[in-house]
Amino acid sequence: MFNRILIANRGEIACRVMETARDMGVKTVAVYSDADALSKHVAMADEAVYIGGSAPAESYLKGDVIIAAAQQTGAQAIHPGYGFLSENPDFVEAVEKAGLVFIGPSADAIRKMGLKDAAKALMEEAGVPVVPGYHGANQDADFLAAEAEKIGYPVLIKAVAGGGGKGMRLVEDPKHFADALASAQGEATTAFGNPDVLIEKYIQQPRHIEVQVFGDGTHAVHLFERDCSLQRRHQKVIEEAPAPGMTADVREAMGMAGVRAAEAIGYKGAGTVEFIVDGSDGLRTDGFWFMEMNTRLQVEHPVTEAITGVDLVEWQLRVAAGESLPARQDDLTISGHSFEVRLYAEDVPKGFLPATGTLSHLQFPHFARSDSGVRAGDTISPFYDPMIAKIITYGPTRAVALAKMRTALAETEVGGTVTNLAFLGALCAHDGFSAGEVDTGLIARDLDMLVQDITPTPAQVAWAGMAALGLDGAAAGEVGFNLWGPLARAVTLHHEDELHEVKVLMDGPNAATVMVGTTEVKATRIAGGWHFDGKRAAPVAVGAGKVSVFDSYGLEFDINDPLMVAGDAAAGGNVISAPMPGLVKAIFAEAGQEVKEGDRLAILEAMKMEHSLLAARDGIVAEVLAQAGDQVQEGAALIQLVEEEVEDAA
Ligand code: MV4
């Protein structure tokens, strides 16, 4: 076994790998970027090496810098995690050339699965079912149209270099084929620099079922299937194992197809063979087809671990260190059922917009596995995937595992950012999903029902207001006698574009009258804890200008700080500041320049989007305080305007 490995990744997967390495007595080396200097994966590692700037291209994608870090710390092997360099064959070759072990497949195996058309041809040869279609070299439009006729409509045009649905076109009628082909080729050229496409029979009501495989470079075993049909725009939301409705013979057929796929390319390590499955009429041994192979450990591997009892990272380390496969196929069995949800910092009602924030509070469920790369106090930055945690439950049956997930989600508390918790809760309570009716269209079909704008109740707003004012002290006397009396205290809270005016009048140490707008709410303290309508108030957390009430899967309020508002008003729009942390992409102003209200003065890139920053008034630029390429914090002043004379200034 290795003495020391380097983990070329960050976040939850870096932490996940380190946990197993630690259990196996293997020392760990973390690498980190500027944004991650204080992060959990750095704290967990035995040592950590700084590798560059926050943008992935400046750090986690720098293969040469990472290899140098491994050599400098005496690491013998590199675990790539998922994403970043995990499926980059050039990186694998560079690692091996440096005399290190890549914990994963060979460069050759990765390349063989990299191009969809070549991979499909190879799989067909290996006896793995592939979707009926054309995946050859002839890209002539008339030829492809003739192939589409042979396959039979509806057909799907896919980019050979594609993935995640990019460059994909559904054609239901031959008269639309030529246009769809041209548009798919155009998108493929822009996205991948390769216009080539393949044509497939379109599978109606598809399910996504994947087989976990594990190879030693020659032989492979499978660790059964996962169902990842619950997706939104090709992003997995909930995964489970085993697949609902799976039968012994379909499982055997899919498992063996996965093994043939892995052995055909001499696969070493953990991999996943994805199948598209016709879900229109139960599962059939002739109703699944190879889609692609992911040549890495996947995000959703914990559900397989739960039902097989195998630690897949332990297997990865053992096989990479030269041991033979830890189990034979006949030794592997499954029992029970497992679910995984992906908890994200995102604004679901705003179209699942990625969110950022400092986690003022973080509590994971007591009776579930939580894989996370963040702790309370950590920041979800705009540079990386905003996943907060994966929550995994296990039970003897699907119904029990799902009920445990509902409880686990209700127990989860995240303060300091909005999350998709309520969305996950709604999914886990969805009747069709509960009944095991999973398909890739479920979320889109029922989106309105799953995404509900949560309107906080007056009691919840009152409680948030009390917390914002520091009047939520649990112990009697904490509030202080000076605070209760005839004087009302007021605060304004924002929740999803709604403003809430809250006035709190302390009627005594154990009673308060709270006005939420024009609604009166009574709060009483019983045995030290505040109650509304006889019900104990939910936990709250206050921090960084926000109040989080851990009720209804978490309500996030922004505190409208009267000092800040006063400051803004006094500034009279003198300063253009960053509304969130991000990267300055461009500045369109220079000192002395005249600007008009609404002029675009800068572009800030944050949360995978560009935000235009506009002049709040007419004026003259006094000073430019940032330049393109700067990483800035929330609130950082970027452009200063010349002070305006304020008429009513004292
Ligand atoms: C398909 C399909 C139907 N028929 N291929 C979407 C992403 C890419 N990896 C494959 N995808 C699909 N390929 C044929 N021949 C439907 C999809 C598809 C899908 C597949 C898996 C999981 C979610 C999906 C959502 C929409 C479409």
Residues whose N, C-alpha, C, O or C-beta is under 5 A from the ligand:
A	BS01	MV4	V131 L156 G164 G165 E200 K201 Y202 I203 P206 H208 Q231 T440
